[in-house]
Amino acid sequence: MGKFKPKAKSKSKEKQSSSIAKDNENSITNVEETNAFSKIQAGAEILLEVVSRLPPKDIFKIKSVSKGIHNLTTKPEFAAKHFLNCKALSANLTGFFCQFVDSEYFYDPEFIPIEPDADRLPDTPLNFLKDGKNNSYDVVKVFDSCNGLLLCCIYTGKKKVKTYLVCNPLTKECVALPFHNKRSNKFYYALLAETTYAGYFTYKVVCVLTPKDNDSCSILLVFSSETGEWKEFEEISLPALCYESMMGSKVVLNSKLFWDCLEGHILVCHLNKNGASQRCYELIQSPRAPLGRSLWKSKDKLFCYCQGFDNEFPVWSLSLNNEKELEWKVEGCKEFEMLNEDLSKEFASGLTQATKGPKPRVGFKIIGFKPESNLIYLWKPDLIIKYDFTERDLEILWGYGGAPLPSRILPYVHSFAKMSEKSNSYVDVERNKRKTRCTASRSQ
C-alpha cells in the first residue's frame, strides 16, 4: 500500500502542474488579446485624430479608397472633432455660393473656391434636392449659408414655391421645413447654425416679413431645429424692412446672428438662450451709412463698414461701455484708407473724380475676412475681389462681364456634421401644412 502512495502523490502533482500551465497559458492569451484590443482601440483613436485634422479635399481622396476611413467620416464623433480642429485652423473659409437671376429665370447655383485647388462639392447645382434629379424641372434657389448648412427653396413651374429646405451640400443630407401661415409680398430669410459637441447641427431659420396691411413695421418668425416649429414674436413691433443687399448684410458671431435688415437697426438673434429671462432676439441701433453697410467679424469682435463719403468715418466696432451696454465705437481705419485708395485707382470713374465737395467712396460689400492672413474678400457688382492688407495686393478672384448679376454671394465652409439627432416635422408640401410628426431627413 505504501508503494502506491508516492504514485498517487505524483499524479496529483502532475494535475496541479498541468492546471497551472493551462492557467498560465490562458492568462498569457488573455493578456495578448487585451493588448491587441488596446492597440486596435488606440489605433482607431489615432486615426480619428489624424483624419479629423485634414482638409475636406484630402479626406475625400482617402475615403474613396478606404472603407474604414469612409465609415469613420460618417460618424458624429468625427464630425465634432473635425469641426473643432477646423475652427482652430486659419483656412476654414472654403469659398462662396452664388446664383444668377434675371427677370424670368433662376440659374443653377455655382460654387466659387477661394483657391484654385480648394475643396470642391460633390453636387454644386444641388440636383440632389430635386425630385427628378438632373431631369427635373424644379429650380433650387439658395437663400443663405451658415457654418456648412444652406437654406434653400424649391420652385416648380413659374416660381411657385414647392418647399423650403435646410441642407448640407457636402453630405447631401436635407430637412424639409414646415410652412408658416403668414402672407406677405416682402420677406427675407437668414440661417443661424452651429455644430454641437456631439457632431450634429443645431440651427434656426429667421424670417422677417412686412404685413400686407402695414408697411411701417415688420413681423419676426423663428424656426428652431429643437422644436421643429415656427414661433412668432408679437410682444414688440419691429421697424420696417430696409432695402436689403444679401452681400455683407449678416454675420454669425458667438452663436448670435447679427442681421442688417431693418431701418436704422441691426437684428440680433440668439441660437441658445442663457436662461428663461433672455429674449430670443434684440435690436441694436446701426451706425449711419448713407450708401450702405457691411458687417464682418474678426477675433470675436463685430465690425461695420459704412459706405459713405471721404469726410466720414467708415469703420465702427461693437463693444460694451461702462454701463455694460452695447455701443458702436470708431475704429482706426488706416488699412481701409489704403483699401479705398487702391480700389479708387482701379475702379473709380471719371465722373466720380470730377464731383465737387466730398467724394463718395468706391462701393463694395465685405463678404469674407481672414484676419490671421490679413485677407479680405469684397463684392463689387460683377466681381469678387481678394485684397491683402499687408502687401496691398488687389486680385480679382471671380467675375463675368455682361452676365446677369447674382442675387446673392454667400460665404461657405465645409462641415461633416449630421443634420439632427432629433426627429423633425414632416411637411405636406402639396397642401402647404404639416400633417404628422416624423423624420423628414433624406440623404443620397
VOLUM-926126 format. One line per 5 residues: their letters; for each residue x, y, z of C-alpha. Coordinates in nm, 2 decimals. Layout:
residues N
a) X Y Z | ...
***
This chain:
residues 444
mgkfk) 0.00 0.00 0.00 | 0.29 0.23 0.09 | 0.44 0.19 -0.26 | 0.13 0.32 -0.42 | 0.11 0.65 -0.22
pkaks) 0.40 0.82 -0.39 | 0.25 0.74 -0.73 | -0.09 0.89 -0.63 | 0.11 1.19 -0.50 | 0.29 1.23 -0.83
kskek) -0.04 1.21 -1.02 | -0.18 1.50 -0.81 | 0.14 1.70 -0.87 | 0.11 1.63 -1.24 | -0.26 1.75 -1.24
qsssi) -0.16 2.06 -1.04 | 0.13 2.14 -1.28 | -0.10 2.08 -1.58 | -0.37 2.31 -1.44 | -0.11 2.57 -1.36
akdne) 0.03 2.55 -1.71 | -0.32 2.59 -1.86 | -0.39 2.88 -1.63 | -0.07 3.05 -1.73 | -0.14 2.98 -2.10
nsitn) -0.49 3.13 -2.06 | -0.36 3.43 -1.87 | -0.10 3.49 -2.14 | -0.37 3.46 -2.41 | -0.59 3.70 -2.22
veetn) -0.31 3.95 -2.19 | -0.23 3.92 -2.56 | -0.60 3.97 -2.65 | -0.63 4.26 -2.42 | -0.31 4.42 -2.56
afski) -0.43 4.36 -2.92 | -0.77 4.52 -2.84 | -0.59 4.81 -2.67 | -0.37 4.85 -2.98 | -0.68 4.85 -3.21
qagae) -0.86 5.10 -2.99 | -0.56 5.32 -2.97 | -0.51 5.29 -3.34 | -0.87 5.40 -3.41 | -0.83 5.70 -3.18
illev) -0.50 5.80 -3.35 | -0.67 5.76 -3.69 | -0.96 5.97 -3.58 | -0.72 6.24 -3.45 | -0.52 6.24 -3.77
vsrlp) -0.80 6.23 -4.03 | -1.00 6.49 -3.84 | -0.72 6.74 -3.89 | -0.71 6.70 -4.27 | -0.89 6.94 -4.51
pkdif) -1.20 6.80 -4.67 | -1.04 6.76 -5.01 | -0.78 6.52 -4.87 | -1.04 6.34 -4.67 | -1.25 6.28 -4.99
kiksv) -0.94 6.14 -5.16 | -0.86 5.88 -4.90 | -1.22 5.78 -4.81 | -1.28 5.68 -5.17 | -1.00 5.41 -5.14
skgih) -1.05 5.31 -4.77 | -1.38 5.16 -4.64 | -1.26 5.21 -4.28 | -1.20 5.58 -4.33 | -1.52 5.62 -4.52
nlttk) -1.71 5.47 -4.23 | -1.52 5.68 -3.98 | -1.61 6.00 -4.16 | -1.99 5.92 -4.13 | -1.98 5.91 -3.75
pefaa) -2.09 6.21 -3.54 | -1.78 6.20 -3.33 | -1.57 6.25 -3.64 | -1.78 6.55 -3.74 | -1.75 6.71 -3.40
khfln) -1.37 6.65 -3.39 | -1.33 6.78 -3.75 | -1.54 7.09 -3.67 | -1.33 7.18 -3.36 | -1.00 7.12 -3.54
ckals) -1.11 7.33 -3.85 | -1.23 7.60 -3.62 | -0.88 7.63 -3.48 | -0.72 7.63 -3.82 | -0.68 7.95 -4.02
anltg) -0.82 7.85 -4.35 | -1.17 7.75 -4.27 | -1.34 7.96 -4.54 | -1.39 7.73 -4.84 | -1.55 7.95 -5.09
ffcqf) -1.87 8.13 -5.20 | -2.21 8.02 -5.33 | -2.36 8.25 -5.59 | -2.67 8.23 -5.81 | -2.76 8.44 -6.11
vdsey) -3.11 8.55 -6.16 | -3.29 8.76 -6.43 | -3.65 8.87 -6.48 | -3.76 8.53 -6.59 | -3.52 8.26 -6.48
fydpe) -3.31 8.13 -6.19 | -2.98 7.99 -6.29 | -2.83 7.69 -6.11 | -2.62 7.77 -5.80 | -2.25 7.80 -5.86
fipie) -1.96 7.74 -5.62 | -1.65 7.97 -5.63 | -1.35 7.83 -5.44 | -1.11 8.08 -5.28 | -0.81 7.89 -5.41
pdadr) -0.77 7.71 -5.75 | -0.70 7.37 -5.58 | -0.96 7.43 -5.30 | -1.22 7.18 -5.19 | -1.50 7.10 -5.44
lpdtp) -1.85 6.99 -5.38 | -2.00 6.66 -5.50 | -2.31 6.83 -5.64 | -2.27 7.21 -5.69 | -2.60 7.27 -5.87
lnflk) -2.77 7.09 -5.57 | -2.96 6.85 -5.80 | -2.99 6.60 -5.51 | -3.26 6.83 -5.37 | -3.48 6.79 -5.68
dgknn) -3.74 6.51 -5.71 | -3.63 6.42 -6.06 | -3.26 6.49 -6.00 | -3.10 6.61 -6.32 | -3.41 6.57 -6.54
sydvv) -3.64 6.77 -6.30 | -3.80 7.10 -6.39 | -3.76 7.21 -6.03 | -3.54 7.51 -5.96 | -3.32 7.54 -5.65
kvfds) -3.28 7.89 -5.50 | -3.02 7.94 -5.23 | -3.13 8.20 -4.96 | -2.85 8.18 -4.71 | -2.54 7.99 -4.58
cngll) -2.41 7.93 -4.23 | -2.13 7.71 -4.10 | -2.18 7.43 -4.35 | -2.56 7.45 -4.40 | -2.76 7.61 -4.68
lcciy) -3.11 7.74 -4.66 | -3.28 7.67 -5.00 | -3.62 7.69 -5.17 | -3.75 7.46 -5.44 | -3.96 7.63 -5.71
tgkkk) -4.17 7.45 -5.96 | -4.34 7.59 -6.26 | -4.35 7.97 -6.27 | -4.17 8.04 -5.94 | -4.43 7.86 -5.74
vktyl) -4.28 7.76 -5.40 | -4.28 7.39 -5.35 | -4.09 7.36 -5.02 | -3.82 7.52 -4.81 | -3.51 7.31 -4.71
vcnpl) -3.21 7.32 -4.49 | -2.93 7.10 -4.64 | -2.57 7.01 -4.60 | -2.42 7.01 -4.96 | -2.12 6.81 -4.85
tkecv) -2.30 6.51 -4.71 | -2.62 6.56 -4.93 | -2.85 6.55 -4.62 | -3.15 6.77 -4.61 | -3.45 6.85 -4.39
alpfh) -3.78 7.00 -4.52 | -3.93 7.29 -4.32 | -4.30 7.34 -4.23 | -4.47 7.64 -4.39 | -4.56 7.93 -4.17
nkrsn) -4.91 8.08 -4.22 | -4.81 8.44 -4.27 | -4.87 8.61 -4.61 | -4.65 8.89 -4.74 | -4.51 9.03 -5.06
kfyya) -4.18 9.12 -4.90 | -3.99 8.88 -4.67 | -3.63 8.79 -4.60 | -3.47 8.47 -4.46 | -3.15 8.42 -4.26
llaet) -2.99 8.10 -4.13 | -2.81 8.06 -3.79 | -2.63 7.72 -3.74 | -2.36 7.56 -3.54 | -2.22 7.21 -3.48
tyagy) -2.27 7.06 -3.13 | -2.00 6.87 -2.94 | -2.19 6.56 -3.03 | -2.13 6.62 -3.40 | -2.48 6.73 -3.50
ftykv) -2.62 7.06 -3.64 | -2.84 7.28 -3.44 | -3.00 7.57 -3.63 | -3.26 7.84 -3.65 | -3.42 7.99 -3.96
vcvlt) -3.51 8.36 -3.91 | -3.78 8.52 -4.12 | -3.86 8.89 -4.12 | -4.16 9.00 -4.33 | -4.38 9.30 -4.39
pkdnd) -4.75 9.26 -4.32 | -4.98 9.31 -4.62 | -5.18 9.58 -4.44 | -4.89 9.78 -4.29 | -4.56 9.87 -4.45
scsil) -4.43 10.06 -4.15 | -4.34 9.76 -3.93 | -4.21 9.41 -3.96 | -4.30 9.06 -3.82 | -4.04 8.82 -3.68
lvfss) -4.08 8.45 -3.72 | -3.82 8.19 -3.60 | -3.80 7.82 -3.68 | -3.59 7.60 -3.44 | -3.45 7.26 -3.51
etgew) -3.50 7.18 -3.15 | -3.88 7.22 -3.16 | -3.95 7.17 -3.54 | -4.19 7.46 -3.53 | -4.22 7.83 -3.63
kefee) -4.27 8.08 -3.35 | -4.40 8.44 -3.40 | -4.28 8.71 -3.16 | -4.57 8.95 -3.11 | -4.45 9.13 -2.79
islpa) -4.28 9.41 -2.98 | -4.33 9.57 -3.32 | -4.01 9.57 -3.53 | -3.90 9.86 -3.75 | -3.98 9.85 -4.12
lcyes) -3.76 9.64 -4.36 | -3.49 9.83 -4.53 | -3.36 9.79 -4.88 | -3.17 9.47 -4.84 | -2.85 9.36 -5.00
mmgsk) -2.77 9.00 -4.94 | -2.40 9.06 -4.97 | -2.24 9.16 -4.64 | -2.56 9.21 -4.45 | -2.53 8.94 -4.18
vvlns) -2.27 8.79 -3.95 | -2.28 8.49 -3.71 | -2.06 8.56 -3.40 | -2.06 8.36 -3.07 | -2.39 8.18 -3.16
klfwd) -2.56 8.50 -3.24 | -2.69 8.63 -3.57 | -2.63 9.00 -3.65 | -2.85 9.09 -3.94 | -2.87 9.44 -4.11
clegh) -3.22 9.41 -4.24 | -3.42 9.68 -4.06 | -3.44 10.05 -4.09 | -3.17 10.20 -3.87 | -3.13 9.88 -3.67
ilvch) -2.94 9.55 -3.67 | -3.15 9.25 -3.56 | -2.96 9.01 -3.32 | -3.10 8.66 -3.28 | -2.96 8.41 -3.02
lnkng) -2.91 8.04 -3.11 | -2.91 7.94 -2.75 | -3.08 8.15 -2.47 | -2.89 8.19 -2.14 | -3.19 8.13 -1.91
asqrc) -3.56 8.18 -1.94 | -3.54 8.55 -1.89 | -3.33 8.62 -2.20 | -3.52 8.70 -2.51 | -3.46 8.52 -2.84
yeliq) -3.37 8.85 -3.01 | -3.28 9.21 -2.96 | -3.23 9.53 -3.16 | -2.91 9.74 -3.19 | -2.91 10.08 -3.35
sprap) -2.68 10.08 -3.65 | -2.42 10.34 -3.74 | -2.51 10.60 -4.00 | -2.43 10.48 -4.35 | -2.56 10.70 -4.64
lgrsl) -2.47 10.45 -4.91 | -2.49 10.11 -4.73 | -2.33 9.89 -4.47 | -2.12 9.57 -4.44 | -2.08 9.36 -4.13
wkskd) -1.79 9.13 -4.06 | -1.62 8.97 -3.77 | -1.26 8.94 -3.66 | -1.12 8.79 -3.33 | -1.47 8.76 -3.17
klfcy) -1.55 9.12 -3.24 | -1.81 9.27 -3.47 | -1.72 9.54 -3.72 | -1.93 9.76 -3.95 | -1.80 9.92 -4.27
cqgfd) -2.02 10.22 -4.36 | -2.03 10.32 -4.72 | -2.03 10.70 -4.75 | -1.81 10.99 -4.83 | -1.44 11.08 -4.78
nefpv) -1.51 11.31 -4.48 | -1.69 11.04 -4.28 | -1.55 10.76 -4.06 | -1.60 10.43 -4.24 | -1.52 10.16 -3.98
wslsl) -1.70 10.10 -3.64 | -1.68 9.82 -3.39 | -1.94 9.70 -3.14 | -1.83 9.68 -2.77 | -1.96 9.71 -2.42
nneke) -1.95 10.06 -2.25 | -1.91 10.12 -1.88 | -2.28 10.06 -1.82 | -2.24 9.72 -1.98 | -2.45 9.83 -2.28
lewkv) -2.36 9.77 -2.64 | -2.24 10.07 -2.84 | -2.05 10.15 -3.16 | -1.71 10.30 -3.15 | -1.50 10.45 -3.43
egcke) -1.20 10.23 -3.52 | -0.87 10.33 -3.66 | -0.91 10.29 -4.04 | -0.56 10.33 -4.19 | -0.60 9.99 -4.36
femln) -0.94 10.08 -4.50 | -0.80 10.41 -4.63 | -0.54 10.21 -4.82 | -0.81 9.98 -4.94 | -1.02 10.27 -5.07
edlsk) -0.72 10.43 -5.23 | -0.63 10.11 -5.42 | -0.99 10.05 -5.52 | -1.03 10.41 -5.64 | -0.72 10.37 -5.86
efasg) -0.86 10.05 -6.01 | -1.23 10.12 -6.04 | -1.32 10.49 -5.98 | -1.48 10.66 -6.28 | -1.40 11.00 -6.42
ltqat) -1.74 11.12 -6.31 | -1.67 11.04 -5.95 | -1.33 11.21 -5.97 | -1.49 11.52 -6.11 | -1.75 11.55 -5.84
kgpkp) -1.72 11.87 -5.63 | -1.72 11.85 -5.25 | -1.69 11.52 -5.05 | -1.64 11.23 -5.29 | -1.83 10.90 -5.24
rvgfk) -1.61 10.61 -5.17 | -1.60 10.32 -5.42 | -1.89 10.10 -5.34 | -1.83 9.74 -5.22 | -1.96 9.49 -4.97
iigfk) -1.74 9.28 -4.74 | -1.83 8.91 -4.79 | -1.54 8.73 -4.62 | -1.24 8.81 -4.39 | -0.94 8.60 -4.28
pesnl) -0.77 8.81 -4.00 | -0.48 8.56 -3.95 | -0.37 8.61 -4.31 | -0.48 8.97 -4.33 | -0.70 8.89 -4.63
iylwk) -1.04 9.04 -4.70 | -1.30 8.94 -4.97 | -1.51 9.21 -5.13 | -1.81 9.21 -5.36 | -1.84 9.47 -5.63
pdlii) -2.10 9.43 -5.90 | -1.98 9.16 -6.14 | -1.66 9.10 -5.93 | -1.53 8.91 -5.62 | -1.21 9.08 -5.51
kydft) -0.94 8.94 -5.28 | -0.74 9.21 -5.10 | -0.42 9.16 -4.90 | -0.38 9.44 -4.64 | -0.01 9.35 -4.58
erdle) 0.10 9.35 -4.94 | -0.16 9.60 -5.07 | -0.23 9.34 -5.34 | -0.57 9.35 -5.51 | -0.67 9.04 -5.71
ilwgy) -0.99 8.97 -5.90 | -1.10 8.62 -5.77 | -1.40 8.59 -5.99 | -1.61 8.80 -6.24 | -1.81 8.80 -6.55
ggapl) -1.85 9.09 -6.79 | -2.21 9.15 -6.91 | -2.36 8.85 -6.73 | -2.67 8.88 -6.51 | -2.59 9.00 -6.16
psril) -2.60 8.73 -5.89 | -2.89 8.77 -5.64 | -2.65 8.69 -5.36 | -2.29 8.59 -5.27 | -2.28 8.36 -4.97
pyvhs) -1.96 8.25 -4.78 | -1.94 7.88 -4.73 | -1.73 7.64 -4.52 | -1.74 7.26 -4.54 | -1.88 7.05 -4.24
fakms) -1.93 6.68 -4.20 | -2.18 6.73 -3.92 | -2.51 6.53 -3.93 | -2.84 6.72 -3.98 | -3.00 6.64 -3.64
eksns) -3.02 6.37 -3.37 | -3.38 6.45 -3.31 | -3.68 6.39 -3.54 | -3.82 6.68 -3.74 | -4.16 6.78 -3.87
yvdve) -4.27 6.62 -4.20 | -4.41 6.87 -4.45 | -4.70 6.80 -4.68 | -4.58 7.04 -4.95 | -4.89 6.99 -5.17
rnkrk) -5.14 7.11 -4.90 | -4.90 7.36 -4.75 | -4.94 7.23 -4.40 | -4.78 6.99 -4.16 | -4.96 6.66 -4.13
trcta) -4.77 6.44 -3.89 | -4.45 6.43 -3.68 | -4.17 6.21 -3.81 | -3.83 6.24 -3.96 | -3.80 6.44 -4.28
srsq) -3.44 6.39 -4.34 | -3.33 6.23 -4.67 | -2.98 6.17 -4.79 | -2.82 6.03 -5.10
***
